[in-house]
Amino acid sequence: MSSELEPRGGQELPDTTGAGDPVPDPGLPVHDPRITDVDERAAKRAERQVATMFGLATLFLIAFVVVYIAVPKDATFAGVGGSNLALGASLGVALLLIGAGLVQWARRLMDNHEVVEERHSAASSPADRTAAIGALRQGAAESQIGRRKVLVRALAGALTLLGVPVIILLGDLGPLPGTALEHTIWRRGTRVVNDVTFRPLRPEDIHLGAIVNAVPASIVDLPEGRARNNALAKAAVFLVRMEEGDIHSLPSRRSWGVSGILCFSKICTHVGCVVNLWEQLTHQLLCPCHQSTFDLSNNGRVVFGPAARSLPQLPIMVDSEGFLVAQSDFPQPVGPSFWERG
């Protein structure tokens, strides 16, 4: 049996077998032109197909904007979020059409010919760089951008609108942290209620050394859903009672407590975890996520861990009926300290 390969297509191949080559170089097959290379009508037909894809992509991007504005965010379809479904479908189909159009343009209309490139070192020589620039210019010419005006305009329209969904979706990232965390639903006179039973709390309900989770009474007035969950996440607090002689409040905070009862935010000022590990003897509260420790007897000051600022304190008082109420909202923003404040 012969060890030599038969040439393809009946071509006579040159003998390029080197001393270490097991087989001769098979060479390149005969170039087979596409129908769009020899038939201008087929090329025009392919051009219309690609332009149609780009045009449809433009329409789907416009539909994305319309859906974002017109369809309510809480709308549902077949048990799933209708707004998200429509936004994802319109943007996905637009990207698919743009990609398919580019692929079709490259396969049907750009010049196609077989090339061989020898391996070379990683560092390009000046001659190689010059050749690369020439190849780029040749590719630009072969893409027929200057000739296919309809495709260029259609692609430009689709790509121009492609940036619109990106800009619109930036709005769904939510408000800036400084504005989102600066205020909660606590107001002067808002009663402090148990976070499970929503029962208003009196000073006698908070025993010495105990810690009680609480929320503002106004939370029950909000309907179930995103708005209520967001408000609850920022306004959640806990009450703690200590001996009044153990409390070392700043002069401006001496009226913020009631008979040794103080109220603090439950949100750690590091990354927003819930602080809930209470050490009664040391008056310290520990965050279980990264071990930030706050001294509640000393204005919620950080005594250990990565937290950058004290735990926010809510001023409280007693109303005319003997219930614990807020004096105001938190004087400082609650939550993590990853953003700058004045």
Contacts in CASP RR format, 6 or more apart in sequence:
PFRMAT RR
TARGET T0000
AUTHOR 0000-0000-0000
METHOD contacts of the structure
MODEL  1
MSSELEPRGGQELPDTTGAGDPVPDPGLPVHDPRITDVDERAAKRAERQV
ATMFGLATLFLIAFVVVYIAVPKDATFAGVGGSNLALGASLGVALLLIGA
GLVQWARRLMDNHEVVEERHSAASSPADRTAAIGALRQGAAESQIGRRKV
LVRALAGALTLLGVPVIILLGDLGPLPGTALEHTIWRRGTRVVNDVTFRP
LRPEDIHLGAIVNAVPASIVDLPEGRARNNALAKAAVFLVRMEEGDIHSL
PSRRSWGVSGILCFSKICTHVGCVVNLWEQLTHQLLCPCHQSTFDLSNNG
RVVFGPAARSLPQLPIMVDSEGFLVAQSDFPQPVGPSFWERG
4 23 0 8 1.000
4 24 0 8 1.000
5 23 0 8 1.000
5 24 0 8 1.000
5 26 0 8 1.000
7 13 0 8 1.000
7 26 0 8 1.000
8 26 0 8 1.000
8 29 0 8 1.000
9 29 0 8 1.000
9 30 0 8 1.000
11 30 0 8 1.000
13 24 0 8 1.000
13 25 0 8 1.000
13 26 0 8 1.000
13 27 0 8 1.000
14 25 0 8 1.000
15 24 0 8 1.000
16 24 0 8 1.000
16 25 0 8 1.000
17 23 0 8 1.000
17 24 0 8 1.000
17 25 0 8 1.000
28 114 0 8 1.000
28 116 0 8 1.000
29 114 0 8 1.000
31 113 0 8 1.000
31 114 0 8 1.000
34 108 0 8 1.000
34 112 0 8 1.000
35 42 0 8 1.000
36 42 0 8 1.000
36 43 0 8 1.000
36 46 0 8 1.000
36 108 0 8 1.000
36 109 0 8 1.000
37 43 0 8 1.000
37 112 0 8 1.000
43 108 0 8 1.000
43 109 0 8 1.000
46 104 0 8 1.000
46 108 0 8 1.000
46 109 0 8 1.000
47 109 0 8 1.000
47 148 0 8 1.000
47 150 0 8 1.000
47 151 0 8 1.000
48 150 0 8 1.000
49 104 0 8 1.000
50 101 0 8 1.000
50 104 0 8 1.000
50 105 0 8 1.000
50 108 0 8 1.000
50 109 0 8 1.000
50 151 0 8 1.000
50 154 0 8 1.000
51 150 0 8 1.000
51 151 0 8 1.000
51 154 0 8 1.000
53 97 0 8 1.000
53 98 0 8 1.000
53 99 0 8 1.000
53 100 0 8 1.000
53 101 0 8 1.000
53 104 0 8 1.000
54 97 0 8 1.000
54 98 0 8 1.000
54 101 0 8 1.000
54 151 0 8 1.000
54 154 0 8 1.000
54 155 0 8 1.000
54 157 0 8 1.000
54 158 0 8 1.000
55 97 0 8 1.000
55 154 0 8 1.000
55 157 0 8 1.000
55 158 0 8 1.000
56 93 0 8 1.000
56 97 0 8 1.000
57 93 0 8 1.000
57 94 0 8 1.000
57 95 0 8 1.000
57 97 0 8 1.000
57 98 0 8 1.000
57 158 0 8 1.000
58 94 0 8 1.000
58 154 0 8 1.000
58 157 0 8 1.000
58 158 0 8 1.000
58 161 0 8 1.000
60 90 0 8 1.000
60 91 0 8 1.000
60 92 0 8 1.000
60 93 0 8 1.000
60 94 0 8 1.000
60 97 0 8 1.000
61 90 0 8 1.000
61 91 0 8 1.000
61 94 0 8 1.000
61 158 0 8 1.000
61 161 0 8 1.000
61 162 0 8 1.000
61 164 0 8 1.000
61 165 0 8 1.000
62 161 0 8 1.000
63 90 0 8 1.000
64 87 0 8 1.000
64 88 0 8 1.000
64 90 0 8 1.000
64 91 0 8 1.000
64 94 0 8 1.000
64 164 0 8 1.000
64 165 0 8 1.000
64 168 0 8 1.000
65 164 0 8 1.000
65 165 0 8 1.000
65 168 0 8 1.000
67 83 0 8 1.000
67 86 0 8 1.000
67 87 0 8 1.000
67 90 0 8 1.000
68 83 0 8 1.000
68 87 0 8 1.000
68 165 0 8 1.000
68 168 0 8 1.000
71 82 0 8 1.000
71 83 0 8 1.000
71 86 0 8 1.000
72 83 0 8 1.000
73 83 0 8 1.000
74 83 0 8 1.000
75 81 0 8 1.000
75 82 0 8 1.000
75 83 0 8 1.000
76 82 0 8 1.000
77 85 0 8 1.000
77 86 0 8 1.000
87 165 0 8 1.000
91 165 0 8 1.000
94 158 0 8 1.000
94 162 0 8 1.000
95 162 0 8 1.000
97 158 0 8 1.000
98 155 0 8 1.000
98 158 0 8 1.000
98 159 0 8 1.000
98 162 0 8 1.000
102 155 0 8 1.000
105 143 0 8 1.000
105 148 0 8 1.000
105 151 0 8 1.000
109 144 0 8 1.000
109 148 0 8 1.000
109 151 0 8 1.000
110 139 0 8 1.000
110 142 0 8 1.000
110 143 0 8 1.000
110 144 0 8 1.000
111 142 0 8 1.000
111 144 0 8 1.000
120 128 0 8 1.000
124 132 0 8 1.000
145 151 0 8 1.000
145 152 0 8 1.000
146 152 0 8 1.000
174 180 0 8 1.000
176 339 0 8 1.000
177 336 0 8 1.000
177 338 0 8 1.000
177 339 0 8 1.000
178 333 0 8 1.000
178 339 0 8 1.000
178 341 0 8 1.000
181 234 0 8 1.000
181 333 0 8 1.000
181 334 0 8 1.000
181 335 0 8 1.000
182 333 0 8 1.000
183 329 0 8 1.000
184 216 0 8 1.000
184 231 0 8 1.000
184 234 0 8 1.000
184 235 0 8 1.000
184 329 0 8 1.000
184 330 0 8 1.000
184 334 0 8 1.000
185 216 0 8 1.000
185 218 0 8 1.000
185 219 0 8 1.000
185 222 0 8 1.000
185 231 0 8 1.000
185 234 0 8 1.000
185 235 0 8 1.000
186 216 0 8 1.000
186 235 0 8 1.000
186 314 0 8 1.000
186 326 0 8 1.000
186 328 0 8 1.000
186 329 0 8 1.000
186 330 0 8 1.000
187 218 0 8 1.000
187 326 0 8 1.000
187 328 0 8 1.000
187 329 0 8 1.000
188 325 0 8 1.000
188 326 0 8 1.000
188 327 0 8 1.000
188 328 0 8 1.000
189 319 0 8 1.000
189 325 0 8 1.000
189 326 0 8 1.000
189 327 0 8 1.000
190 216 0 8 1.000
190 217 0 8 1.000
190 218 0 8 1.000
190 325 0 8 1.000
190 326 0 8 1.000
191 200 0 8 1.000
191 201 0 8 1.000
191 216 0 8 1.000
191 217 0 8 1.000
191 319 0 8 1.000
191 323 0 8 1.000
191 324 0 8 1.000
191 325 0 8 1.000
192 200 0 8 1.000
192 201 0 8 1.000
192 214 0 8 1.000
192 215 0 8 1.000
192 216 0 8 1.000
192 217 0 8 1.000
192 237 0 8 1.000
192 239 0 8 1.000
192 263 0 8 1.000
192 316 0 8 1.000
192 323 0 8 1.000
192 324 0 8 1.000
192 325 0 8 1.000
192 326 0 8 1.000
193 199 0 8 1.000
193 200 0 8 1.000
193 201 0 8 1.000
193 214 0 8 1.000
193 215 0 8 1.000
193 216 0 8 1.000
193 217 0 8 1.000
194 201 0 8 1.000
194 212 0 8 1.000
194 213 0 8 1.000
194 214 0 8 1.000
195 213 0 8 1.000
195 214 0 8 1.000
195 215 0 8 1.000
195 236 0 8 1.000
196 213 0 8 1.000
198 215 0 8 1.000
198 217 0 8 1.000
198 219 0 8 1.000
198 220 0 8 1.000
200 217 0 8 1.000
200 323 0 8 1.000
200 324 0 8 1.000
201 212 0 8 1.000
201 214 0 8 1.000
201 239 0 8 1.000
201 323 0 8 1.000
201 324 0 8 1.000
202 322 0 8 1.000
202 323 0 8 1.000
202 324 0 8 1.000
203 258 0 8 1.000
203 259 0 8 1.000
203 261 0 8 1.000
203 318 0 8 1.000
203 322 0 8 1.000
203 324 0 8 1.000
205 212 0 8 1.000
206 212 0 8 1.000
206 239 0 8 1.000
206 240 0 8 1.000
206 241 0 8 1.000
206 261 0 8 1.000
207 241 0 8 1.000
208 241 0 8 1.000
208 242 0 8 1.000
208 243 0 8 1.000
209 240 0 8 1.000
209 241 0 8 1.000
209 242 0 8 1.000
209 280 0 8 1.000
210 240 0 8 1.000
210 241 0 8 1.000
211 238 0 8 1.000
211 239 0 8 1.000
211 240 0 8 1.000
211 278 0 8 1.000
211 285 0 8 1.000
212 238 0 8 1.000
212 239 0 8 1.000
212 240 0 8 1.000
213 236 0 8 1.000
213 237 0 8 1.000
213 238 0 8 1.000
213 266 0 8 1.000
214 236 0 8 1.000
214 237 0 8 1.000
214 238 0 8 1.000
214 239 0 8 1.000
214 263 0 8 1.000
215 232 0 8 1.000
215 235 0 8 1.000
215 236 0 8 1.000
215 237 0 8 1.000
216 235 0 8 1.000
216 326 0 8 1.000
219 228 0 8 1.000
219 231 0 8 1.000
219 232 0 8 1.000
219 235 0 8 1.000
222 228 0 8 1.000
222 231 0 8 1.000
233 267 0 8 1.000
234 267 0 8 1.000
234 334 0 8 1.000
234 335 0 8 1.000
236 265 0 8 1.000
236 266 0 8 1.000
236 267 0 8 1.000
236 274 0 8 1.000
237 263 0 8 1.000
237 264 0 8 1.000
237 265 0 8 1.000
237 266 0 8 1.000
237 314 0 8 1.000
238 263 0 8 1.000
238 264 0 8 1.000
238 266 0 8 1.000
238 276 0 8 1.000
239 261 0 8 1.000
239 262 0 8 1.000
239 263 0 8 1.000
239 316 0 8 1.000
239 324 0 8 1.000
240 261 0 8 1.000
240 262 0 8 1.000
240 264 0 8 1.000
240 278 0 8 1.000
240 285 0 8 1.000
240 296 0 8 1.000
241 259 0 8 1.000
241 260 0 8 1.000
241 261 0 8 1.000
241 262 0 8 1.000
242 260 0 8 1.000
242 262 0 8 1.000
242 283 0 8 1.000
242 296 0 8 1.000
242 297 0 8 1.000
243 260 0 8 1.000
244 259 0 8 1.000
244 260 0 8 1.000
246 283 0 8 1.000
246 297 0 8 1.000
247 260 0 8 1.000
247 262 0 8 1.000
247 297 0 8 1.000
248 297 0 8 1.000
248 298 0 8 1.000
248 299 0 8 1.000
249 256 0 8 1.000
249 299 0 8 1.000
250 299 0 8 1.000
253 299 0 8 1.000
253 313 0 8 1.000
253 315 0 8 1.000
255 315 0 8 1.000
255 317 0 8 1.000
255 327 0 8 1.000
256 262 0 8 1.000
256 263 0 8 1.000
256 313 0 8 1.000
256 314 0 8 1.000
256 315 0 8 1.000
256 316 0 8 1.000
256 327 0 8 1.000
257 263 0 8 1.000
257 315 0 8 1.000
257 316 0 8 1.000
257 317 0 8 1.000
258 316 0 8 1.000
258 317 0 8 1.000
258 318 0 8 1.000
258 324 0 8 1.000
261 316 0 8 1.000
261 324 0 8 1.000
262 296 0 8 1.000
262 313 0 8 1.000
262 316 0 8 1.000
263 313 0 8 1.000
263 314 0 8 1.000
263 315 0 8 1.000
263 316 0 8 1.000
263 324 0 8 1.000
263 326 0 8 1.000
264 285 0 8 1.000
264 294 0 8 1.000
264 296 0 8 1.000
264 300 0 8 1.000
264 311 0 8 1.000
264 312 0 8 1.000
264 313 0 8 1.000
264 314 0 8 1.000
265 311 0 8 1.000
265 312 0 8 1.000
265 313 0 8 1.000
265 314 0 8 1.000
265 330 0 8 1.000
265 334 0 8 1.000
265 335 0 8 1.000
266 274 0 8 1.000
266 275 0 8 1.000
266 276 0 8 1.000
267 273 0 8 1.000
267 274 0 8 1.000
267 275 0 8 1.000
267 312 0 8 1.000
267 334 0 8 1.000
267 335 0 8 1.000
267 336 0 8 1.000
268 274 0 8 1.000
268 275 0 8 1.000
268 287 0 8 1.000
268 289 0 8 1.000
268 290 0 8 1.000
268 292 0 8 1.000
268 307 0 8 1.000
268 311 0 8 1.000
268 335 0 8 1.000
268 336 0 8 1.000
269 292 0 8 1.000
269 302 0 8 1.000
269 307 0 8 1.000
269 308 0 8 1.000
269 309 0 8 1.000
269 310 0 8 1.000
269 311 0 8 1.000
269 312 0 8 1.000
269 335 0 8 1.000
269 336 0 8 1.000
269 337 0 8 1.000
270 287 0 8 1.000
270 289 0 8 1.000
270 290 0 8 1.000
270 292 0 8 1.000
270 305 0 8 1.000
270 306 0 8 1.000
270 307 0 8 1.000
270 308 0 8 1.000
270 336 0 8 1.000
270 337 0 8 1.000
271 289 0 8 1.000
271 290 0 8 1.000
271 336 0 8 1.000
271 338 0 8 1.000
272 289 0 8 1.000
272 335 0 8 1.000
272 336 0 8 1.000
273 287 0 8 1.000
273 288 0 8 1.000
273 289 0 8 1.000
273 290 0 8 1.000
274 287 0 8 1.000
274 288 0 8 1.000
275 285 0 8 1.000
275 286 0 8 1.000
275 287 0 8 1.000
275 288 0 8 1.000
275 292 0 8 1.000
275 294 0 8 1.000
275 311 0 8 1.000
276 285 0 8 1.000
276 288 0 8 1.000
277 285 0 8 1.000
277 286 0 8 1.000
277 287 0 8 1.000
277 288 0 8 1.000
278 285 0 8 1.000
278 286 0 8 1.000
279 285 0 8 1.000
279 286 0 8 1.000
282 295 0 8 1.000
283 295 0 8 1.000
283 296 0 8 1.000
283 297 0 8 1.000
283 298 0 8 1.000
284 293 0 8 1.000
284 294 0 8 1.000
284 295 0 8 1.000
284 296 0 8 1.000
284 303 0 8 1.000
285 293 0 8 1.000
285 294 0 8 1.000
285 296 0 8 1.000
285 300 0 8 1.000
285 311 0 8 1.000
286 292 0 8 1.000
286 293 0 8 1.000
287 293 0 8 1.000
287 294 0 8 1.000
287 307 0 8 1.000
290 305 0 8 1.000
290 306 0 8 1.000
290 307 0 8 1.000
291 304 0 8 1.000
291 305 0 8 1.000
292 302 0 8 1.000
292 304 0 8 1.000
292 305 0 8 1.000
292 306 0 8 1.000
292 307 0 8 1.000
293 302 0 8 1.000
293 303 0 8 1.000
293 304 0 8 1.000
293 305 0 8 1.000
294 300 0 8 1.000
294 301 0 8 1.000
294 302 0 8 1.000
294 303 0 8 1.000
294 307 0 8 1.000
294 310 0 8 1.000
294 311 0 8 1.000
295 301 0 8 1.000
295 302 0 8 1.000
295 303 0 8 1.000
296 311 0 8 1.000
299 310 0 8 1.000
299 313 0 8 1.000
300 310 0 8 1.000
300 311 0 8 1.000
300 313 0 8 1.000
301 310 0 8 1.000
302 308 0 8 1.000
302 309 0 8 1.000
302 310 0 8 1.000
307 337 0 8 1.000
308 337 0 8 1.000
309 337 0 8 1.000
312 330 0 8 1.000
312 331 0 8 1.000
312 332 0 8 1.000
312 333 0 8 1.000
312 334 0 8 1.000
312 335 0 8 1.000
313 330 0 8 1.000
313 331 0 8 1.000
314 326 0 8 1.000
314 330 0 8 1.000
315 326 0 8 1.000
315 327 0 8 1.000
315 328 0 8 1.000
315 331 0 8 1.000
316 324 0 8 1.000
316 325 0 8 1.000
316 326 0 8 1.000
316 327 0 8 1.000
317 324 0 8 1.000
317 325 0 8 1.000
317 326 0 8 1.000
317 327 0 8 1.000
318 324 0 8 1.000
318 325 0 8 1.000
319 325 0 8 1.000
333 341 0 8 1.000
END
